[in-house]
Amino acid sequence: MEKLTKEQLIGLVERIQNGEGDTEAENDELIDVFMDNVPDPDAVNYIFELEHQDLTPAQIVDKALAYRPIQL
């Protein structure tokens, strides 16, 4: 599967935030697609946790794409 572009990820976050899936399973699939396309393992928290509620979809995507794992 090809990776989504930044613009596609922003649209996906908007869909997730708006609950556009017709079922819980469809909403879960949208989240899975988002998580499969960003390196940050905690990125879904930027969408749902109150401490991140002021982030726009673009800011959420930027934060999720900027993640770099700690090199040991």
PyMOL commands that set and color helices and strands:
alter all, ss='L'
color gray80, all
select helices_A, chain A and resi 6-17+24-36+43-48+50-52+57-66
alter helices_A, ss='H'
color red, helices_A
deselect
rebuild
show_as cartoon
